[in-house]
Amino acid sequence: MAEVEVITTVGDHWRRVADEVADDLAVDAVDRERAGEPPLDEVARLRESGLPAVLVPPAPDGRGTPWRDACAVVRRIAAADGSVGELLGRHYVLSWSARFFGAPDQADALEARSAREGWLWAGDTAGPVPLAHGDLPGPALGPAADGGHLLLHGHRALPTAVHDADRLVLDAVCSVTHEPVVVVVDARHPRVGRAPAPDRLGRRLTGAGTVRFDGVPVDTADVLGPAGRDEELTPPHTALAPLALSLMLTQVALGVAEGALAEAGDLGRSARRPRPSYGDADVLQAYGELALALHTASAVTDRATAAVADALAAGRELGHERRADAAARVAVAGAVTAKAALLTGERVLALTDAEGVDRFWRNILALVDGRPAGPTMRAIGDHYLNSVRGGAPSASWPFLYAE
């Protein structure tokens, strides 16, 4: 693969680039969503813009892009195309996997090469869902017969970019220790097979599917470390991995809802769409309520973003209490945003009769519906009532694998 220029500029520049890409995606969003093809063209647009290389971890030379900027980019892209926003958001989180699970020298080497070669990351480190009979469908990692490379066998369903990724990061069960470890896999290796996911209600352009590994070699340097399943032993900085993903998916859901409301406003101002009556008091109140709900969700999500960004900046110095506080803020942001996004998707769909508006509702539903609201609320309450200042809070772990 050809090398690309390492991007170091941050701030307003990348937000302007995100605006340009979002405007481009919005032009043919309805047609692309209906076609439901693997996002080859969408990924090409992202690569051409340089957005996949925005989130570069901080370095002593001043290089690095803040997480707040990366979250803002994802949210803007999601407003135009929720699937592409999710693909980009998961890429950003997964590109930090070596900092979550590996050693500092592993992180430095992988991130430098990723930036230099323009890798797109996909994968999942949250662990596969157990089957009815209790077995795990995830891959297994074991030594080769000749004692050389480790070999990866098995399959895994992944939510994004199965046809487009350059590197996959996922957890696999070590055949020697029987413990889950996080590994980086060359997605272009000929022994990696791919099958797209069947038609889905929403999130049709994320590039979801199943990846199969038929003895794919994995270098020992690409085994990052334990997957962090043991609540007693997992370091706080490793426990940030699912929080970063949960926050990013909240940004995606909020972006999709903001896109739905913006499109409804555009329709209401268009002389070509006189129905429904946008001067009607009931309609105005409905849109006012939606704007209020999304502004509230935005404020709460911004606070969670700041908390996670600060926790990520602390790295290995992060303590249990600070991580638990960030987790609580992420959980609150996710709950508030889910409610606001669902409300927005439902009402925009009911108040407009425009072609293609249903895609916002379907994407929101696929992103946030089915989350266990009760356990989340109880965990949030437990944190704020029973956390112990100066020690490990009692609600430290309920937020760990929220997604």
C-alpha positions in Angstrom: 0.0 0.0 0.0 1.3 3.5 -0.8 2.4 5.6 2.1 0.4 8.7 3.0 1.3 11.9 4.6 1.0 11.9 8.4 -1.6 14.5 9.3 -0.8 16.8 12.3 -3.1 19.8 11.9 -6.1 19.8 14.3 -9.1 21.9 15.2 -11.2 23.9 12.8 -9.5 22.6 9.7 -10.7 19.1 10.3 -14.2 20.3 11.2 -14.3 22.1 7.8 -13.1 18.9 6.1 -15.8 16.9 7.9 -18.4 19.5 6.7 -17.3 19.0 3.1 -17.4 15.2 3.3 -20.8 15.3 5.1 -22.2 17.6 2.4 -20.9 15.2 -0.3 -22.4 12.1 1.5 -25.7 13.8 1.9 -26.2 14.3 -1.8 -26.7 10.6 -2.6 -27.4 9.3 0.9 -30.9 8.0 0.0 -29.8 6.1 -3.1 -26.7 4.6 -1.5 -28.7 3.5 1.6 -31.3 1.8 -0.6 -28.6 0.0 -2.7 -27.1 -1.4 0.5 -23.7 -2.3 -1.1 -20.5 -2.7 0.8 -19.2 0.8 1.6 -16.3 0.8 -0.9 -17.1 4.2 -2.3 -17.8 5.7 1.1 -14.5 4.5 2.4 -12.7 5.9 -0.6 -14.3 9.3 0.1 -13.1 9.1 3.7 -9.5 8.1 2.6 -9.4 10.9 0.0 -10.4 13.4 2.7 -7.7 12.3 5.2 -10.3 11.9 8.0 -9.2 8.3 9.0 -5.9 9.7 10.1 -7.3 12.5 12.2 -7.1 10.8 15.6 -3.3 10.7 16.1 -2.3 10.1 19.7 -0.4 12.9 21.4 3.3 13.0 21.0 6.2 15.0 22.6 6.7 16.9 19.3 3.2 18.3 19.5 1.7 15.9 17.0 -1.8 14.7 18.0 -5.5 15.3 17.6 -7.7 15.8 20.6 -10.5 13.2 21.1 -13.0 16.1 21.3 -12.1 16.9 17.6 -12.4 13.3 16.6 -15.8 13.1 18.3 -17.0 16.2 16.5 -15.9 14.9 13.2 -17.8 11.6 13.7 -20.9 13.4 14.9 -20.9 15.6 11.8 -20.4 12.7 9.4 -23.2 10.8 11.2 -25.6 13.6 10.6 -25.3 13.0 6.9 -24.8 9.3 6.9 -25.1 7.3 10.2 -23.5 4.2 8.8 -20.4 6.0 7.6 -20.2 7.9 10.9 -20.3 4.6 12.8 -17.6 3.1 10.6 -15.3 6.1 11.1 -16.0 6.2 14.9 -15.2 2.6 15.4 -12.1 3.0 13.4 -10.9 5.8 15.7 -11.5 3.8 18.8 -9.9 0.6 17.5 -6.9 2.5 16.3 -6.1 3.2 20.0 -6.3 -0.5 20.9 -2.6 -0.8 21.5 -2.8 2.0 24.1 -5.6 0.2 25.8 -4.3 -3.4 25.8 -0.7 -3.4 24.8 2.7 -2.1 25.9 3.8 1.5 25.1 6.4 0.3 22.6 3.7 -1.7 20.8 1.4 1.3 20.7 4.1 3.6 19.3 5.1 1.1 16.6 1.6 0.3 15.5 0.4 3.9 15.5 3.4 5.1 13.5 2.9 2.5 10.8 -0.9 3.0 10.8 -0.5 6.7 10.2 2.3 6.2 7.6 0.4 3.6 5.6 -3.1 5.0 6.1 -4.7 1.9 7.7 -8.4 1.6 8.2 -9.2 -0.3 11.4 -12.1 -2.6 12.1 -12.9 -5.3 14.6 -14.4 -5.8 18.1 -12.8 -6.4 21.5 -16.0 -6.7 23.5 -16.1 -10.5 23.3 -18.5 -12.6 21.2 -22.0 -13.3 22.4 -22.3 -16.9 23.8 -24.4 -19.3 21.8 -27.3 -21.1 23.3 -25.3 -24.2 24.2 -22.7 -22.0 25.9 -19.8 -22.2 23.4 -18.2 -19.0 22.1 -18.2 -18.5 18.3 -15.0 -16.4 18.4 -11.6 -17.4 16.9 -8.8 -19.3 18.7 -5.1 -18.5 18.7 -2.5 -21.2 18.9 1.1 -22.1 17.9 1.9 -23.3 14.5 3.1 -26.9 14.1 6.6 -25.7 13.2 6.8 -23.4 16.2 6.9 -20.3 14.1 4.0 -17.8 13.9 0.9 -18.1 16.0 -2.1 -19.1 13.9 -5.7 -17.8 14.1 -8.6 -20.0 13.3 -12.3 -19.5 13.5 -14.8 -16.7 12.6 -16.2 -13.6 14.1 -19.1 -11.3 13.2 -17.9 -7.7 13.0 -20.0 -4.5 12.8 -18.0 -2.5 10.3 -15.7 -2.5 7.3 -15.2 -6.2 6.8 -14.4 -5.7 3.1 -12.4 -2.4 3.5 -10.3 -2.7 6.7 -6.5 -2.9 6.5 -6.1 -4.2 10.1 -8.5 -6.0 12.4 -8.3 -5.9 16.1 -10.2 -8.5 18.1 -10.1 -10.8 21.1 -9.3 -14.5 20.6 -9.0 -17.4 23.0 -5.4 -18.6 23.5 -5.3 -22.4 23.0 -2.5 -22.7 25.5 -3.8 -20.6 28.4 -7.5 -20.6 27.5 -7.6 -16.9 28.3 -8.9 -14.2 25.9 -6.2 -12.0 24.4 -6.4 -9.0 22.0 -4.6 -9.5 18.7 -4.0 -7.4 15.5 -4.6 -9.2 12.3 -3.7 -8.3 8.7 -7.1 -8.0 7.1 -5.6 -8.3 3.6 -4.1 -11.7 4.2 -5.3 -14.3 1.7 -6.4 -16.7 4.5 -8.9 -14.1 5.7 -12.4 -14.6 4.3 -15.3 -12.3 4.3 -19.1 -12.5 4.0 -21.4 -9.5 4.2 -24.2 -9.4 6.7 -27.7 -10.0 5.4 -30.1 -7.1 4.8 -30.6 -5.1 8.0 -33.2 -2.7 9.2 -30.7 0.1 9.7 -26.9 0.7 9.6 -26.9 -0.8 6.1 -23.7 0.8 4.9 -21.4 0.1 7.8 -19.9 -2.9 6.0 -20.9 -5.4 8.6 -20.3 -9.1 8.1 -18.5 -12.2 9.2 -14.8 -12.7 8.9 -13.3 -16.1 8.8 -9.7 -17.0 9.7 -8.2 -20.1 8.2 -4.8 -20.4 9.9 -4.0 -16.7 9.6 -0.4 -16.1 10.9 -0.1 -13.6 13.8 3.2 -12.3 14.9 3.9 -12.3 18.7 4.4 -8.6 18.5 0.8 -8.3 17.3 -0.6 -10.0 20.5 -1.4 -6.9 22.5 -2.3 -8.4 25.8 -5.1 -9.7 27.9 -8.6 -8.8 26.9 -9.5 -7.4 30.3 -12.3 -9.7 31.4 -11.2 -10.0 35.0 -12.7 -7.2 37.0 -10.2 -7.4 39.7 -7.1 -7.4 37.5 -8.0 -5.1 34.6 -6.1 -1.8 34.8 -8.2 1.4 34.6 -6.6 2.5 31.3 -7.6 -0.9 29.7 -11.1 -0.5 31.0 -11.4 2.7 29.0 -11.7 0.8 25.8 -15.4 0.0 26.1 -16.1 3.5 27.4 -14.5 5.1 24.4 -16.6 2.9 22.1 -19.8 3.6 24.0 -19.1 7.4 23.9 -18.4 7.2 20.1 -21.6 5.3 19.4 -23.5 7.9 21.4 -21.9 10.6 19.2 -23.1 8.7 16.2 -26.7 8.4 17.5 -26.8 12.0 18.4 -25.4 13.0 15.0 -28.1 10.9 13.2 -30.8 12.6 15.3 -29.4 16.0 14.6 -29.3 15.2 10.9 -32.9 14.1 11.0 -34.0 17.4 12.6 -31.9 19.4 10.2 -33.4 17.7 7.2 -36.9 18.2 8.6 -36.1 21.9 8.9 -34.9 22.1 5.3 -38.1 20.4 4.1 -40.2 22.9 6.1 -38.5 25.8 4.5 -38.8 24.4 1.0 -41.6 25.9 -1.1 -41.8 22.6 -2.9 -43.1 20.8 0.3 -46.0 22.8 1.6 -47.2 19.9 3.8 -47.4 19.7 6.7 -48.1 23.2 7.8 -44.9 24.4 9.4 -46.6 27.4 10.7 -49.0 25.4 12.8 -48.6 25.9 16.5 -48.7 22.2 17.3 -46.0 21.5 14.7 -43.8 24.3 16.0 -44.1 23.0 19.5 -43.2 19.5 18.4 -40.0 20.7 16.8 -39.3 23.0 19.7 -39.4 19.9 22.0 -37.1 18.0 19.7 -34.6 20.8 19.6 -34.7 21.1 23.4 -34.2 17.3 23.8 -31.2 17.3 21.4 -29.6 20.4 23.0 -29.9 18.6 26.3 -28.4 15.4 25.0 -25.6 17.4 23.3 -24.7 19.2 26.6 -24.6 15.9 28.5 -22.6 14.2 25.8 -20.1 17.0 25.7 -19.5 16.6 29.4 -18.9 12.9 28.9 -16.6 13.6 26.0 -14.5 15.9 28.2 -14.3 13.3 31.0 -13.2 10.5 28.7 -10.7 12.7 26.9 -9.1 13.6 30.3 -9.1 10.0 31.3 -7.5 8.9 28.1 -4.8 11.7 28.5 -4.0 10.2 31.9 -3.1 6.9 30.3 -1.5 4.4 32.7 -1.7 6.9 35.5 -5.5 6.7 35.5 -7.1 5.6 38.8 -10.2 3.6 39.5 -12.2 6.5 40.8 -11.6 8.7 37.9 -12.4 6.0 35.4 -15.6 5.2 37.2 -16.7 8.8 37.1 -16.0 8.9 33.4 -18.0 5.7 33.0 -20.9 7.2 34.8 -20.9 10.2 32.6 -20.8 8.0 29.5 -23.7 6.0 30.8 -25.7 9.1 31.5 -24.9 10.5 28.0 -25.9 7.3 26.4 -29.2 7.1 28.2 -30.2 10.7 27.6 -29.1 10.6 23.9 -31.0 7.3 23.3 -34.2 8.8 24.6 -33.8 12.0 22.6 -32.7 10.3 19.4 -35.6 7.8 19.5 -38.1 10.7 20.1 -36.6 12.7 17.2 -36.6 9.8 14.8 -40.2 9.0 15.6 -41.6 12.5 15.3 -39.6 13.6 12.3 -40.9 10.5 10.5 -44.5 11.3 11.6 -44.3 15.0 10.8 -42.7 14.7 7.3 -43.7 12.7 4.2 -40.4 13.1 2.4 -38.7 10.3 0.5 -35.8 8.8 2.4 -36.4 10.4 5.8 -37.1 7.0 7.2 -33.4 6.2 7.0 -32.7 8.4 10.1 -35.4 6.6 12.1 -34.1 3.1 11.1 -30.5 4.0 11.9 -31.4 5.4 15.3 -33.5 2.4 16.1 -30.7 0.0 15.1 -28.2 2.0 17.2 -30.0 2.5 20.5 -33.1 0.2 20.7 -32.8 -2.8 22.9 -30.3 -1.3 25.4 -31.2 -2.5 29.0 -32.4 0.8 30.4 -33.1 -0.7 33.8 -29.7 -2.0 34.6 -28.1 1.2 33.3 -30.2 3.3 35.5 -29.5 1.2 38.6 -25.8 1.2 37.9 -25.8 5.0 37.5 -27.7 5.3 40.8 -25.4 3.0 42.5 -22.4 5.0 41.4 -23.7 8.3 42.7 -25.1 6.9 45.9 -22.5 4.4 46.9 -19.2 5.4 45.4 -16.4 5.8 47.9 -14.2 8.9 47.5 -10.5 8.0 47.6 -11.0 4.4 46.7 -12.4 2.1 44.0 -16.1 3.1 43.6 -18.7 0.4 43.9 -20.0 1.1 40.4 -16.7 0.8 38.7 -17.5 -2.3 36.7 -21.2 -2.2 35.8 -20.3 0.3 33.0 -17.4 -1.7 31.6 -19.1 -3.7 28.9 -22.2 -1.5 28.3 -22.1 -2.0 24.5 
